[in-house]
Amino acid sequence: MNQLNKNKVHWLGNTLKFGVFLLPFSADFGATALGLALLGLWQQKFKKIITHPINWGWGLLFVWLILSSFLAVHSRYSLEGLGNFLPSFLMIASFPFFFNSFRRLYQLAWWLVLTSIPVCFLGFMQLFAGWETPLFLHFIGIKMIAYGNPDGRMSSLLMYANTLAFFLVIGFTLSIGLWILHYRRSPIIKNNRINEKLLILTVAILFNGIALILTNSRSAWGLAIVGLMAFAIYLRWYWIIISVLLVIFVVIWAAWIPVYQDFMRQIVPSYFWARLTDELYDDRYVTALRTTQWGVAWKMMLQRPLWGWGLRNFTPVYQEEMNVWMGHPHNLFLMLLAEIGIIGTLLFSGLVGIILAKAVILMTGIYQKFKKSEKNKKTKNFSENEANFLLLFTYLVAFSLCIIFNFLDVSIFDLRVNLIGWLLLSAIAGITYSFHKNGETSLHL
């Protein structure tokens, strides 16, 4: 690689890094930096991008979205809704060519983890000290409401508690994965010196975990537990699995099991069991329930199964039927079925599924390689192959949690968390492209 190309790659990396750091604080500045990195990649890798087979699929999907928009019931809403997908498709088509090594996956994970720490800190100050941003900052996308949104639920710099919860689930998962990676490489204290990276990651895990609780998002609580269990299984720390299952059982007992329920509710804080039973917010109307929204979306799909009603058409349909404004049905896949039809939804899901399937195959190959190496060398040293496996495993866990989150909510309508989710998928795609091309890639810390 000549010096000019090295400079271009260095510029792309720095621009992307600043974009990731700025994104949670200001959608305007963060998206602008990512957009510059996107343009740079398209300029450098244009031929590779347009000739890669899976990108033909993304192009076909976007054509489908355009056609369904012209055939939509409310065509104007649908054409406006294309803006939620075009940046994402441009990212997934190009960013994998930047994330072509485990080293870059490692760097992206660190960028997101380090960004999550000040976001959590501002959230704590928001809830407990009533911090808020001045009005003049709202014009550049920096907005924090005193005591959270909704009131009493941490939202930090993101627009809503559930949106922050999505971001924190990613930060929490990546923090745990990086913590395990560094812990397996070196102890917390060595030669009377504290491992600084482990210390930062420990703070990140605690901050993200506490902040997740304070978002009061039931789905995020569940996802964090699922992520924690996945790593416990990887480490074979079965005592964590048993402990977590015991805690879950006790909370469920306090929430729903009538036998000695009063006693259990004295042990378990009402903050948890009352949120599960919805007694914490007992003023919710039927139209605000997810089951009601899902029913309307399903009925929309049955009425127009091929083309759907058009992007962003759920809102006017729901308002006409229920006389209540609702931005989305709190389920991405039901929303897509209702708005772009069965074929468009299958194409979208299939493209994502292909990337994840290739990543699982790659991860399986890496696992077999380091297990074979351990058997031959008869050593338990933490190898490069095991580090690669753990890093890819962490990304797959994080993105899988993003998918599950979208069964209970929709993340695409907040630019910041939407772009972060696509960044994770781009990183997963990039390492699979690189591995199948070169046959080998490693992480050197």
Helices and strands as residue ranges (DSSP letters): H 3-22, H 27-51, H 53-70, H 75-81, G 82-84, H 86-94, G 95-97, H 102-129, H 135-138, H 161-185, E 189-190, E 193-194, H 196-215, H 218-235, H 238-256, H 261-267, H 270-276, G 286-288, H 290-303, H 314-322, H 332-377, H 384-408, H 415-438
